[in-house]
Amino acid sequence: MEITPSIRPIEILLIEDNPGDVRLAREALKDGKVLNALNVVEDGVEAMAYLRRQGKYAEAAQPDLILLDLNLPRKDGRQVLEEIKTDDGLKQIPVVILTTSRAEEDILQAYRHWANCYISKPVELEQFLSVVRAAGNFWLSIVRLPAKERHNV
């Protein structure tokens, strides 16, 4: 008898405070080719609590991929990126910046803090959906992500 290994969804953490963008990201990712579980936090403080499994996030799944907005309440996305990439237990998780900012300084700073890629959110609905789908397909279908046990905290 052949045993098929269970297929585990790719865990995605979306750090985004705009409910409309959260809804669109959910819609774009649900149509993806790869089974994924999208978890959402709305600010930088919650993001770090989630990633460090603190408080109400003690049982949270460690993400395989992080989608990070830069303009967040309480703790800015730039600070979140820096904290993630300087934390030995988190730094190998790919971080995709998904933000409205097209500022060259934000792009440079993101890459200086080891963002894996920087995507400016398009204004038009269909373009936004297309960009999130493309990013999802790339990171979930093409890229090989580290095994879970390599980045547990």
Residue pairs with C-beta under 8 A, 6 or more apart in sequence:
7 35
8 35
8 148
9 35
9 36
9 37
10 34
10 35
10 36
10 37
10 64
10 65
10 140
10 145
11 36
11 37
11 39
11 61
11 62
11 63
11 64
11 65
12 29
12 36
12 37
12 38
12 39
12 63
12 64
12 65
12 66
12 67
13 39
13 40
13 41
13 47
13 50
13 51
13 63
13 65
13 66
13 67
14 22
14 25
14 38
14 39
14 40
14 41
14 67
15 40
15 41
15 42
15 43
15 44
15 47
15 66
15 67
15 68
15 69
15 72
15 77
15 80
16 22
16 25
16 40
16 42
16 67
16 69
16 72
16 98
17 42
17 43
17 69
17 71
17 72
17 73
18 69
21 69
21 121
21 128
22 40
24 125
24 128
24 129
24 132
25 38
25 67
25 98
25 132
26 38
27 129
28 128
28 129
28 130
28 132
28 133
28 136
29 36
29 38
29 132
29 133
29 136
31 133
32 133
32 136
32 137
32 140
32 141
33 137
33 140
33 141
34 136
34 137
34 140
34 141
36 136
36 140
37 61
39 50
39 60
39 61
39 63
41 47
41 49
41 50
42 72
42 73
43 72
43 73
43 74
43 75
44 72
44 73
44 74
44 75
44 76
44 77
44 79
44 80
45 74
45 75
46 74
47 68
47 72
47 75
47 80
48 54
48 75
48 80
48 83
49 55
49 56
49 57
50 57
50 60
51 62
51 63
51 66
51 84
51 87
51 90
51 153
52 90
52 153
53 59
53 60
53 62
53 153
62 93
62 148
62 151
62 152
62 153
63 93
64 93
64 94
64 145
64 146
64 148
65 93
65 94
65 96
65 139
65 140
65 145
66 84
66 93
66 94
66 95
66 96
67 96
67 98
67 135
68 77
68 80
68 81
68 95
68 96
68 97
68 98
68 99
68 115
69 77
69 97
69 98
69 99
70 76
70 77
70 78
70 97
70 99
70 101
70 106
70 110
71 77
71 99
71 100
71 101
72 80
77 97
77 99
78 106
78 109
78 110
78 113
81 95
81 97
81 110
81 113
81 114
81 115
82 113
83 90
84 90
84 91
84 93
84 95
85 91
85 95
85 113
85 114
85 115
87 153
89 151
89 152
89 153
90 151
90 153
91 114
92 146
92 150
92 151
93 146
93 151
94 116
94 139
94 143
94 145
95 114
95 115
95 116
96 115
96 116
96 117
96 118
96 119
96 135
96 139
97 110
97 115
97 117
97 118
97 119
98 119
98 121
98 132
98 135
99 106
99 118
99 119
99 120
99 121
100 120
100 121
101 107
101 120
102 120
106 118
107 118
110 118
111 118
117 135
119 131
119 135
121 128
121 131
122 128
122 130
122 131
139 145
